[in-house]
Amino acid sequence: MKKTFMIMLMALGGTIAANAQHCSAKCTAAQNSQCSKTLAKNSEEYKIRYERLKELELKRADSPSYNKSVSLSRAFDKKLAQKIDKSLYSNETAFNQWIEKNIHATNFGSVADAKEQWQKVNKAYNNAVAENKDYYDYMTELTLSVENASEIIKGATTTIAYENVYK
């Protein structure tokens, strides 16, 4: 369980870090001084942001809605029995079209079952985001205002994963 938690956090950290780099890349050279700054690792602001992110990540990881979302997602992925284009997780129409053509290659009992499970996963995810709004708002603010946000995110999520594995 602890290893699974560590892997999940590290994967999330990598995904969020990639998003942070993408968001930072949106700033043009002319805007850069206005929309983001690089924080020195030993600066007080870096430490405050790092600790705040850890606090919010731990709160999110402990939330019932997040854990339900993770549990439903795992069960859904297991029934899919394959990797699919990530866009199918967020686009219901595209998923419905895909599952109708590919139901035979999955472990779902029927197309209707797959569609119902997709809706449950998405509802649970939306609930988790709503319950953990502070986390997602902070991640957005961090990635848009700090040039090296990916470093802070990776550091905080790796530390949390390490602390949970070796408690």
KOLRODREN-797417 format. One record per residue: x, y negated, z negated of N, C-alpha, C in turn. Coordinates in pm, whole numbers, plus 50000, padded with zeros to 5 digits. Layout:
N
XYZXYZXYZ;...
***
This chain:
167
500835011950000500005000050000500874987550000;501924987849917502794976149909503524973850041;503964984850105504644983450233503684977950339;502444982750336501454977850431501234962950411;501114958750285500924944550255502114936450306;503334941550285504524934550330504524933350482;504194943950551504174943750697503134933950747;501954933950683500894924650723501344910250705;501944907350591502394893750567503484889450663;504404898450691505484894950783504934892950924;503984901150965503374899451097502614886251103;501874883250996501154870650991502134858950994;503204860250918504204849650916504804847351054;505074858151125505624856751261504634850251355;503374854151344502334848251429502174833451400;502104830251272501934816251234503184808251270;504344814151251505584807151288505614804151437;505164813751518505094811351663504114800151694;502984800051623502014789151641502604775851600;503394775951494504024763651448504984758351553;505744767151614506654762851720505874757451838;504754763851871503914759351981503344745451951;502834743551829502274730551791503354719851792;504534723251741505624713551740506044709851882;505954719351973506334716852111505374707252180;504164705852126503184696852185503594682152171;504434679252076504874665452056505914661952163;505684651352235506684646952332507814639952259;508894637752326510034631052263509624617352208;508784610252280508354596952236507464597752111;506654608452102505754609951988506444616451869;507534623151892508134631751791508334624951657;508804612651657509044605851530507734602651459;506634601851535505344598651474504604611151427;504744622251498503904633751466504604644551386;505914644551379506564654751298507954650151255;508424656751151509754653951100510384667151060;511704667451060512424679151016512784677250870;512494687350790512794686550647514044694550615;514924688650540516114695750493515664706250392;516274717950401515864729150316516004725850167;516914717350133517114713849992516344701349949;515514695850039514774683650004513594687049914;513184677349837512054679149746510764682049824;510544674949935509334677250014509284691350070;510414696550117510484710250168510064720050059;510634718349939510334727349828508854726649788;508304714549786506894712749751506004719649854;506314717549982505504723750089505624738950086;506824743950062507084758350053506244764449940;506274758349824505544763449708504024762449730;503574751549791502144749949820501664760649917;502464763350017502114773750114502054787450046;503024790449962503004803149888501744804349804;501414793649734500224793649649498954796349731;498814789449843497624791149927497594804949993;498754810050033498814823350095498414834149995;498894833049873498534842849770497034842149738;496494830049731495064828249706494254834649819;494694832349943494004838050059494084853350056;495264858550029495464873150028494644879949920;494324872749813493524878349704492024876149722;491634868649824490214865549840489444877649892;488254880049838487444891449883487124890750033;486854878850084486504877750226487684881450316;488894877550278490074880950356490294896050355;490184902050237490404916450228489344924350303;488114919450302487064925950380487384924750529;487824912950571488174910750710489304920150754;490314921450672491434930350704490964944850713;490144948850617489634962550615488794965650739;487884956750773487054958850892487894958651020;488874949851026489744949051144490534961851162;491054967351053491804979951062490914991351112;489704992251057488785002851099488425001151247;488204988751288487874985851427489034989751519;490234985751482491414989051563491645004151572;491365010951463491525025551463490555031951562;489325026851566488325032251660488645028351805;489295016851823489695012951958490695022852014;491585027651927492585037751962493535033052072;493725020052085494635014352184494794999352159;495794993752219495974979252212495174972952325;494524961852292493754954552393494244940152398;493894933452504494234919352517493664911852398;494474903552336494064896152215492824887452238;492624882852359491464874352387490154881652364;490184894952373488964902852354488484902552208;489364898952116488974897951976488154885351947;488284875352032487594862752006486534859152111;486454866852218485504863852325484514875452336;483334873552281482344884352274481934889352413;481724880152505481314884152640482394892752705;483634888352695484734895952754484874909652686;484734910052553484804923052483483684932152530;482474926852537481344935152579481564941052718;482084933052809482364938052944483454948852940;484484946252860485584955752850485114968952791;484354968252680483954980552612483004988852698;482164982352776481264989852865482034998052968;483174992853010484004999953109484945010153044;485275008052916486325015952853485885023852731;484595024952707484105031952588484655046052578;484825052652691485325066452694486745067852638;487505056952639488885057352592489015053252445;487875051652377487875047652237487265058552150;487255056152020486635065451926485295060151873;484725050251940483405045351901482365055451948;481285056651872480225065951907479425061552027;479355048352049478595043152161479005028652186;478585023352298478835009352330478165000452225;476945004152186476204996252085476974996051953;477545007451913478335008251790479554999051800;480234999451912481434991051931481074976251923;479984972451989479544958451987479164954051846;478484962751773478084959651635479314957951546;480284966851562481514965951483482294953251518;482324949651645483004937351687482364925351616;481044924951613480334913951547480634913451397;480694925051334481014925551191482434920351164;483374924451247484764919851231484834904751247;484184899451348484234885051372483514877151263;482404882251215481694875651105482584875550979;483214886750949484094887650832485274878050846;485844877350966486964868150990486514853650969;485374850051025484864836351009484584833150863;484074842850788483854840950645485174838950571;486184846650609487494845450545488104831650572;487954826950694488474813650729487724802950649;486414804250639485614794450565485984794550416;486134806450360486474807450217487884802250189;488754803150285490154799150268490484786750350;489544777850360489684765650439490934757750400;491224756950271492404749550226493674755150289;493764768250298494944774750358495074770850505;493994772350580494054769550723494234754650752;493624746250671493844731850687495304728250660;495864734450556497264731650523498194736650633;497904748450686498734753750795498704744450915;497534739150947497414729851060498214717251034;498034711650916498754699350881500254701850883;500684712950827502104716250821502704717650961;502034725051047502584727451181502594714851266;501684705651239501644693351318502534682251262;502904683251137503664672351077505114675751045;505464688451046506834692451012507434700251127;508494694851182509154700951298509614715251270;510154717551152510654730851118509654738451029;508374736651057507324743550982507484758750992;507914763651107508064778151123509054783851022;510074776250989511064780450890510424781450751;509614771650716508924771750586507944783350580;507184785250686506184795950691506854809650681;507874811650760508584824550757509184827050619;509784816950561510394818450429509364821850322;508254814650322507234816850220506584830550235;506224834450357505554847350376506504859050350;507764857450386508754867950359508964869450210;509044858350138509214858849993508024865749928;506814862449971505604868849915505624883649943;505974887450064506014901650100507044908950014;508204903149998509284909149918508854910449773;508254899949718507814900149578506744910649556;505864913049650504804922949635505314937149649;506354939149727506904952549744507744956549624;508474947149569509434950449462508994945749325;507694944849300507194941149167507494951849069;
***
